[in-house]
Amino acid sequence: MKNRVVGPSIFSEMSRLASACGAINLAQGFPNLPIDYRLLSNLKEVLDENHHQYAPYQGSMHLREAIIQFVDRTQNTQLSIDEVLITAGATQGIFTAIQALVNSGEEVVLLDPCYDCYEYPIMLVGAKPIHLSLNNDFLPDWNLIFDVVSDKTALIIINSPHNPSGIMWREEDYQRLSDLLDKNPQLKVLSDEVYEFLFYEKPHLSVRNRSEIKNRAVVVSSFGKSLQATGWKMGYLTAPESLMRPILAVHQYLVFSVNSVMQEGIARYLPNFNPEEVRISYLQKRNLLRKALEKSKFSLLPCEGTYFQSLDFKRVSDQGDEEFCRWLTQEIGVAAIPYSVFYESKEDHQKIRLCFAKDNQTIMDATERLCKI
Ligand SMILES: Cc1ncc(COP(=O)(O)O)c(C=O)c1O
C-alpha cells in the first residue's frame, strides 16, 4: 500500500483544465467571495504582535475557548477544553482521527458517493474501506449498513450536509445510527460536518448535539468552509476525552501544532462571527443558480445544504460523466465535477456537481452558457 502511487485528484485536474481553457470554474469547491474585513483586520493586528512561535499542540487556549463559546452560541452544545483540537483544515482532522482510531485488519464503512479524502488514510493503516451505496435519494440504506457492520468494523464515516449531493440526514437517520452503535459496542463514528452552517430548508442536526452518539464520535469542522477561506487550511475537531487521547498522540507527531498567527486571528474574530449571514448569502446564491437553470435542459437535483448543486445531464448528452465534464469545460466554458469520481465503483449516473460559492456575476455567466446547450 505504501508504494501505491496516487495521482492528482479530479478537483485539481478540473481546475487546471478550467484555467487552461479560460473556463468558469464551478468544479473545485472554493469561494471567490470576499473575506469579512473584520477577520482580515484581526489577522493584521496579530501579525504585528508576538504570536510567531509554536502554539500548544492541542491548539491555543484562546482559540479553543472561543470555539467552545461559538459552538455553545450556534449549536447549543457545551464542550470542555479537552474535547477540542485545532487542525490544519478538516482534512488533517480526518486523517488524524482515522490513524488514531482504526487498526490494521479492521474495517471502515464509507457511504458512496463520498468525498475523496477518507479512503487513503484507511488504506494507509492497513484497514479495509467498505464502500456501501447511499439510496437514490442519497440517504443511507440502513438495512445494508446493519447487515455489513460487524465486530471487525472500527468506524463509520458520515457526512451531512453531504458533498456532493447537498442532501442532509433526517432525524430518523441519527436514530438508526444510534441503534447501530448500541448493537456494535466497538463501533465509532467520524462525522464530517464541514458544511454545518450551509443548510437551507431545515436546520443541520449535529452529532455534537446527540447525547446518545457524541460519546463515540469525532466531529470535524472547517474554518475554510465557514469563514470562506479554504486556502488557510484551518479547522477543528471535537471528541470525547477517551477518543481524544489517541488522536492527540497522532496529531503531535503529524503537525505538532497549527499556524499560530491564524489561530489568534480567528480566536479574536469568532465572537463577532455570525454564520447565519453566510448561510443566507449562500441560500440566495443557490436560488439564483436554480432559477437561472430552470430553462436549461439539465434536471436539477434537490439541494438542501452545502454550496453544491447537482445536475442530471441525461437530456443533454449520452456521454460518460468524465467525458462530459471535459467537453463542458473545453467547449462550453464551464468546469464541473463528474459524480462517478465520488464512487469507488466509478459508476456513472450522468450527474455532475457545480459549486455556487461564487459572486453573482460568475453564477449568471456560467448559467447563461449552460442554458445555451
Ligand atoms: C466533505 C468534505 N470534507 C472535508 C473537506 C476538507 O476540508 P478542509 O479544506 O478544511 O480540509 C472538504 C473540502 O472540500 C469536504 O467537502
The ligand as a Tripos MOL2 file, in Angstrom:
@<TRIPOS>MOLECULE
LIG
   16    16     1     0     0
SMALL
NO_CHARGES

@<TRIPOS>ATOM
      1 C1        -16.9950   16.8290    2.7680 C.3       1 LIG1
      2 C2        -15.6650   17.4950    2.9360 C.ar      1 LIG1
      3 N1        -14.8890   17.1450    3.9570 N.ar      1 LIG1
      4 C3        -13.6920   17.7120    4.1690 C.ar      1 LIG1
      5 C4        -13.2050   18.6830    3.3300 C.ar      1 LIG1
      6 C5        -11.8530   19.2720    3.5780 C.3       1 LIG1
      7 O1        -11.9290   20.4790    4.3130 O.3       1 LIG1
      8 P1        -10.6260   21.3590    4.5770 P.3       1 LIG1
      9 O2        -10.3940   22.1930    3.3670 O.co2     1 LIG1
     10 O3        -10.9510   22.1620    5.8100 O.co2     1 LIG1
     11 O4         -9.5010   20.4160    4.8110 O.co2     1 LIG1
     12 C6        -13.9750   19.0780    2.2280 C.ar      1 LIG1
     13 C7        -13.4610   20.0800    1.2850 C.2       1 LIG1
     14 O5        -13.9670   20.2630    0.1990 O.2       1 LIG1
     15 C8        -15.2470   18.4740    2.0330 C.ar      1 LIG1
     16 O6        -16.0310   18.8130    1.0040 O.3       1 LIG1
@<TRIPOS>BOND
     1     1     2 1
     2     2     3 ar
     3     2    15 ar
     4     3     4 ar
     5     4     5 ar
     6     5     6 1
     7     5    12 ar
     8     6     7 1
     9     7     8 1
    10     8     9 2
    11     8    10 1
    12     8    11 1
    13    12    13 1
    14    12    15 ar
    15    13    14 2
    16    15    16 1
@<TRIPOS>SUBSTRUCTURE
     1 LIG1         1 GROUP 0 **** ****
